[in-house]
Amino acid sequence: MQRRKFLEILTGLGISGFANHMIVPRLSAAVNSQTGFVFDEIYLEHRFPGKHPESPERLNYLMQLIRDTGLADELRLLKPLAEVVPHIELIHSSDHVLQIKKNYPASYPVAVAVVGGVLSATDAVFTGGVRNAFCATRPPGHHARNTGREEGFCFFNGIAVAARYAQKYHNINRVLIIDWDYHHGNGTEAAFYDDPDVLFFSTHDYYAYPGTGDPRKTGTGRGKGFNINVHLDCGSGDEAIITAFEEKLLPKAHTFKPELILISAGFDSRKDDLLGCFRVTDTGFVKLTRIVMELAGQYCDGKIVSVLEGGYNIKGNASAAVHHVRTLMGQLA
């Protein structure tokens, strides 16, 4: 969709905008909400050159839908933690951090703030009076490794940092990371491939970017068996991904007994995405969320931190995310 046409649509929805930045509705901090929601306008400041699918419009449209559905008054707004670079270095080397800062100076503070948001949500589910939280952040992070450069639109791996942060500062051992993005979370896999205290479960198209996620890759050393890759064919929909969760995730999760669950919530696995060819519906994401919530309720007092990853059909991404958030809030079953 051309940017001019997109702006016309947003104007029709009541959002004012201009060339490089659009104003989104502010959230009120609902005092009694059991679901936290991370958002900050800094996440709109990162922009790739040209017409790029990972654009600020992904969050602008999502935030408008959050307001229109009335959720803005029902969620507990969480702001990003500051001074998080030492925590980023729980996963990323200091050289990687310095190279990102040097080579992407405009995007660097945004990428740091993404990690700050995920860590704020992590603190909140342990000490902040919420059972779960969703992070409406960008750019995504699950492809980021220690390469000193952006990979797959990602700079720092907020999900991976949150796992180590929770282990270090909230005195837990076992973290389950679930990644339902269309693309394999190769950065997350690399961070924990030999670690038996982090169970990584990913559904994805093995033949898509980044070409990783072979189901035969199950971990190494003490981490053998704690890395679960599930390839789904192009065209796969609700039934295929739900079956994968029920047959591949649940048996291992029940023996693992996680103390925290993190979700790389990539909605490019939704039908009609620009960069994916799965056909998962909003109803499918509701069912996946319920599966995860039941696990969390059984083993970790409901503690879930979900982080936006991919999702490049602007309307589809927003719709799936809102269904996901409403399910976390207990509004959908």
Secondary structure, DSSP 8 states (H G I E B T S, - for coil): --HHHHHHHHHHTT--B-SS-B--------TT-SEEEE--GGGGS---SSS-SS-THHHHHHHHHHHHTTGGGTSEEE---S--HHHHTTTS-HHHHHHHHHH-TTTHHHHHHHHHHHHHHHHHHHHSS-SEEEE--SS--TT--SSSS-BTTBSS-HHHHHHHHHHHHS----EEEEE-SSS--HHHHHHHTT-TTEEEEEEE-TTSTT----TT----GGGTTSEEEEE--TT-BHHHHHHHIIIIIHHHHHHH--SEEEEEE-GGGBTT-SS---BB-HHHHHHHHHHHHHHHHHHSTT-EEEEE----SHHHHHHHHHHHHHHHTTS--
